[in-house]
């Protein structure tokens, strides 16, 4: 018959093991909640980046439209310049053309900035897709996390058989 001291030691070990298992069970839902929060945060960040990209593209299109109208206006002024009947009228139209060319130059610089922004946002989006394992057209590819297929191999590179 085992002694009472040995029984208490064994009981203590069992209670300690029970406590460890209970702690592991309690950690599971907390870890799930933390990971879900990270996923939600990442999705919100991706949605914000996508919205920023969309707004940048819209602004870029608007600036391009402004540039086209500015070019059309410059062509109209050039036609008026060619038909100017006096030196005063010629000078006024020449001044307008110079001012519009300066405005057009500023507009072109703004368009270049928007193009750079859109390009940077698209590269960031592509980098996120590659990190998530999503290729072109939203299809998974083997190489990232989401669509990767893990094929077990032996050290020499041959497929394992189970």
N, C-alpha and C positions, 0 to 999 in steps of 0.2 A: 504494500500500500504506500503510495507516494506521500511525502510529508506535506503538511499544510503550507509551508513556505514555498515549496516547488509549485503547488497549485496556485498560490497567489501570484507567483512570478509568471506562470503560464497565462493566468487570467489577465494580468496586466499587459502582457504581450498581445493577447487577443484584442483587448480593449484599444490598445495603441494602433493595431492594424485596422480595427473597425473605424477609428477616428480618421486615419489616413484615407481610407476608402470613402468615408463620408465627405471629407474635404475635397477629394478629387471629384466626387459627384456634384458638390456645390460649385466648384470652379467651372464646370462645363457650361451651365447657363450663362455665367458671367462672361466667359470667353466668347460664347455665341453672341451675346448682346454687344460686346466690344467690337467684334468683327462685323456685325451688322451695321453698327454705327459707322465704322470705317467705310464699308461699302456704300452706305447712304451718303456719306460725305464725299466720296469719290464720284458717285453718280451726280450729286449736286454740282460739284466742281466741273465735271465733264459737260453738264447741261449749260452751266454758265459760260464755259469756253465756247461751246457750240453757238450759244446765243450771241456772244461777242463776235464770233466769226461771221455769223449771219448779218449782224448789224454793220460790221465793217464792209462786207460785200455790198450791202445796200447803199452805204455812204459812198463807196467807190463808184458804184453805178451812177449815183446822183452827181458826183463830181465829173464823171465822164460825160454825162449829159450836159452839164454846165459848160464843159470844155467845147463840146460840139456846138452849142449855141453861141459861145464866144467866138469860135472860128467862123461861124456863119455871119455873125455880126461884123467881124473884121472884113469878110469878103464884101458885105454890103457897103461898109465904109470905104473900102478900096474902090468900089464901083462909083460911089459918090465923089471920091477924090478925083477920079478920072473925068468926071463930068462937072467939076467945080468951075464956076464962071468968073470968080474973082480971087485975088490973092488972099483976101481976108477969109473967105470961105475955105480956100485951100489950106490955110494955116490952122483954122479951127478943126477941120477934119483930120489933118495930120496930127494935131495934138490928141484928138480922140483915139486915133489909131495907135499912137505911142502909149497912151494910158491903157488901152485895151490889151496891147501886147504885153505890158508889164503885168496886168491882172492875169492874163493867160499864162504867163511864166509862173506866177505864184500858184495858180490853179494846177499847173503841171507838177510843181513840187509837192503840193498836197496829195495829188494822185499817186505820185511815187511813194510817199509816206504810207498811204493806205495800202498800196500794193505790197510794200514791205511788211506791214502789219498782217495782212491777209496771208501772206506767204509764211510768216513766222507762226501764225495760229494754225495753219494747215500742217506745218511740219510738227508742231507740238501735238496735234491731234493724231498724226500718223505715228509719232513716237509712242503715244499712249496706246494706240491700237496694236502696235508691234509688241509692246510690253504685255498686253492682255492676250496676245495670240490671235488677233483679228487681222486678216489680210484685206486686200482690195475688195470692195463691194460688201464688206461686213462678214465675209466668210472666214471661219477659223482655219488656221494652218498649223501644221505640226512644227512647233518651234517655240511657241508661246505657251502661256499657262492655260488659256481657256480651251483651245482646240487641240492641244498636244496629246498624242497617243503615246503612252509609255510602253515600250516593248522591251521586256527583260532580255538581257544578253549575258552570255558568259564572258569571262575576261578575254577570250580570243575573238569575240565578235559574233559567235554563232548564237542563234536563238535558243533560249532555254525551252525544254519540253517539260510539261507538268503532267 
